[in-house]
Amino acid sequence: MESPPVHGRGGCQHNSLGEALVRQEKLTEAITYFYKAVELNPNYDKPYGNLVTVLAQQGKLDEAVKYYHIALQLNPTIQIL
């Protein structure tokens, strides 16, 4: 699934839209936006943390661990729920 275009830089808006979708329990759609956010800005830690949470909720633990390590590398104090 491809995320619709969102204007703005750095992936922040994609991350925010993904978070809104998580609150609506639309996890698969949210993941699409988090992936786009990290594509737009690979140094933005927050969408990596969000990917960890959502992927773990879906039972995709290997992938969640991969993004957990990236998130920690970018921000050693990141809080992942």
C-alpha positions as semicolon CSV with decimal commas, in nm:
position;residue;x (nm);y (nm);z (nm)
1;M;0,000;0,000;0,000
2;E;0,138;0,337;-0,096
3;S;0,084;0,636;0,131
4;P;-0,084;0,939;-0,024
5;P;0,138;1,241;-0,080
6;V;0,174;1,464;0,222
7;H;0,336;1,804;0,186
8;G;0,611;1,894;0,426
9;R;0,968;1,801;0,492
10;G;1,151;1,554;0,702
11;G;0,880;1,293;0,748
12;C;0,724;1,466;1,049
13;Q;0,379;1,490;0,893
14;H;0,388;1,128;0,778
15;N;0,483;1,022;1,129
16;S;0,199;1,227;1,277
17;L;-0,051;1,076;1,036
18;G;0,077;0,731;1,125
19;E;0,026;0,806;1,494
20;A;-0,331;0,920;1,423
21;L;-0,397;0,594;1,239
22;V;-0,260;0,394;1,533
23;R;-0,509;0,569;1,761
24;Q;-0,780;0,456;1,518
25;E;-0,637;0,101;1,536
26;K;-0,547;0,107;1,166
27;L;-0,203;-0,044;1,220
28;T;-0,130;-0,161;0,867
29;E;-0,205;0,183;0,726
30;A;0,000;0,347;1,002
31;I;0,304;0,136;0,915
32;T;0,292;0,269;0,559
33;Y;0,321;0,624;0,688
34;F;0,602;0,537;0,932
35;Y;0,800;0,374;0,649
36;K;0,752;0,683;0,436
37;A;0,865;0,905;0,726
38;V;1,194;0,716;0,762
39;E;1,238;0,718;0,385
40;L;1,205;1,097;0,384
41;N;1,432;1,142;0,685
42;P;1,638;0,838;0,789
43;N;1,775;1,035;1,086
44;Y;1,433;1,104;1,242
45;D;1,408;0,867;1,539
46;K;1,039;0,891;1,623
47;P;0,896;0,689;1,330
48;Y;1,145;0,412;1,403
49;G;1,013;0,396;1,759
50;N;0,659;0,390;1,628
51;L;0,748;0,107;1,392
52;V;0,886;-0,089;1,687
53;T;0,561;-0,053;1,878
54;V;0,326;-0,133;1,591
55;L;0,530;-0,420;1,449
56;A;0,558;-0,576;1,794
57;Q;0,180;-0,546;1,834
58;Q;0,143;-0,735;1,507
59;G;0,381;-1,007;1,625
60;K;0,653;-0,910;1,377
61;L;0,923;-0,921;1,642
62;D;1,228;-0,969;1,420
63;E;1,140;-0,659;1,222
64;A;1,055;-0,469;1,541
65;V;1,397;-0,551;1,689
66;K;1,566;-0,427;1,370
67;Y;1,396;-0,087;1,402
68;Y;1,456;-0,081;1,778
69;H;1,830;-0,092;1,719
70;I;1,809;0,188;1,462
71;A;1,598;0,401;1,697
72;L;1,848;0,352;1,981
73;Q;2,138;0,433;1,754
74;L;1,972;0,761;1,655
75;N;1,855;0,848;2,007
76;P;1,988;0,642;2,301
77;T;1,723;0,795;2,531
78;I;1,422;0,730;2,305
79;Q;1,115;0,607;2,487
80;I;0,932;0,329;2,310
81;L;0,598;0,220;2,448
